Amino acid sequence: MEGDSLPVEAAEQHFKDMLKQASINLMQPDTLKIWGVFKAFAHVAFASAEDGYLFECGMPLNESDPFYLNFTRQFTVEENGEYDHLEQLTCHFTYQRDNRLETLHVGLWSFGFANMAEYFAHVERLPEFIALTSEHIPIKVDIFRDYM
């Protein structure tokens, strides 16, 4: 993508700015409101060869680690028309461990869906999404960028 697209390096700050503009309080995270901003963020053009989206949640094997939920946008970065690396922007929610969360586990990429709208609609029908946005309150949210 070229033209009006933003550099991938600006993704994290741009997403945080969008959350601030939406009056999202990250100290009291509202998963559904943040999801709405994440979906809007998916329409922001960045200078990447390809974008992918990941919805994942689960209970870590280490019993001291909390249950997690991630909304991730992945960018494929090219240099001179050749693959260089991947970068991911992740919105990482943590929840108190709870027996009701033990059965919730999913990892769903957007690759293979016809478009973003189809992918996001599918995610919103998942039992995991419904439970985590209506029945459980996260204790923390972190937003960070990873290089792969």
C-alpha positions in Angstrom: 0.0 0.0 0.0 1.3 3.4 -0.9 -0.1 6.9 -1.1 -2.1 8.0 1.9 -1.0 5.0 4.0 0.8 5.5 7.3 4.1 3.8 8.2 3.7 0.6 10.1 5.9 2.1 12.9 3.0 4.5 13.6 0.4 1.8 14.1 0.7 1.5 17.9 0.5 5.3 18.6 -2.3 5.6 16.0 -4.4 2.9 17.7 -3.8 4.5 21.1 -4.9 7.9 19.7 -8.0 6.3 18.3 -8.8 4.8 21.8 -8.2 8.2 23.4 -10.5 9.9 20.8 -13.2 7.3 21.7 -12.8 8.2 25.4 -11.6 4.7 26.3 -10.3 4.4 29.8 -7.5 1.7 29.6 -7.4 1.6 33.4 -11.0 0.2 33.3 -11.0 -1.7 30.0 -14.3 -2.3 28.3 -13.6 -5.2 25.9 -16.6 -4.5 23.6 -15.8 -0.7 23.2 -12.1 -1.5 22.5 -13.2 -4.1 20.0 -15.2 -1.4 18.2 -12.1 0.8 18.0 -10.0 -2.2 16.8 -12.5 -2.8 14.0 -12.3 0.9 13.0 -8.5 0.6 13.2 -8.7 -2.2 10.7 -9.8 0.4 8.1 -6.7 2.6 8.6 -4.3 2.0 5.7 -0.7 1.3 6.6 2.3 0.8 4.3 2.3 -3.0 4.5 2.2 -5.7 1.8 -0.5 -7.6 3.6 -2.5 -7.3 6.8 -4.0 -10.1 8.9 -6.1 -10.2 12.0 -6.1 -12.6 14.9 -8.7 -13.2 17.7 -7.3 -15.6 20.3 -8.0 -16.4 23.9 -7.1 -19.2 26.4 -5.8 -20.3 29.7 -2.0 -20.5 29.9 -0.6 -23.8 31.1 1.3 -22.0 33.9 -1.3 -21.9 36.6 0.0 -18.6 37.9 -0.6 -16.8 34.6 -4.0 -15.2 34.0 -6.5 -16.0 31.3 -5.8 -13.9 28.2 -7.6 -12.5 25.2 -5.8 -10.9 22.2 -6.9 -8.7 19.3 -4.0 -8.6 16.9 -3.3 -6.9 13.6 -0.3 -8.3 11.7 1.6 -6.4 9.1 3.8 -7.9 6.4 6.6 -5.5 5.8 8.6 -5.5 2.6 11.8 -3.8 1.7 12.5 -3.1 -2.0 9.5 -5.3 -2.9 10.9 -8.3 -1.0 9.6 -9.8 2.3 11.5 -8.3 5.3 9.6 -9.1 8.5 6.3 -9.2 10.3 5.1 -6.8 12.9 2.1 -7.3 15.1 0.1 -4.8 17.1 -1.7 -6.6 20.0 -4.4 -5.6 22.4 -3.8 -8.0 25.2 -6.5 -8.4 27.9 -5.9 -10.4 31.1 -8.7 -11.8 33.3 -8.7 -13.4 36.7 -8.5 -17.2 36.5 -12.0 -18.6 36.7 -13.3 -22.1 36.2 -15.9 -20.7 33.7 -13.0 -19.6 31.5 -11.2 -22.9 31.3 -13.2 -24.1 28.3 -12.7 -20.9 26.3 -9.9 -21.4 23.8 -9.7 -20.2 20.2 -7.2 -18.8 17.7 -8.8 -17.5 14.6 -6.9 -15.7 11.8 -8.6 -13.6 9.1 -6.8 -15.3 6.3 -9.3 -17.3 4.3 -12.2 -15.0 4.9 -13.6 -13.0 1.9 -13.1 -9.7 3.7 -12.7 -8.0 7.0 -16.5 -7.6 7.5 -17.0 -11.3 7.1 -14.2 -12.1 9.5 -15.3 -9.6 12.2 -18.9 -10.8 12.0 -17.7 -14.4 12.4 -15.6 -13.5 15.5 -18.6 -11.7 17.0 -20.7 -14.9 16.7 -18.0 -17.0 18.6 -19.1 -18.2 22.0 -15.7 -17.1 23.3 -16.3 -13.5 22.0 -19.8 -13.4 23.4 -18.7 -14.6 26.9 -15.7 -12.4 27.1 -17.5 -9.2 26.1 -20.7 -9.7 28.1 -19.9 -12.0 31.1 -16.4 -11.3 32.2 -14.5 -8.1 33.0 -10.8 -7.9 32.2 -8.4 -6.8 35.0 -5.9 -5.2 32.6 -5.2 -4.4 29.0 -1.8 -3.8 27.4 -1.2 -2.6 23.9 2.1 -3.4 22.3 4.0 -3.9 19.1 6.0 -7.1 18.3 8.6 -7.7 15.6 8.6 -11.2 14.1 
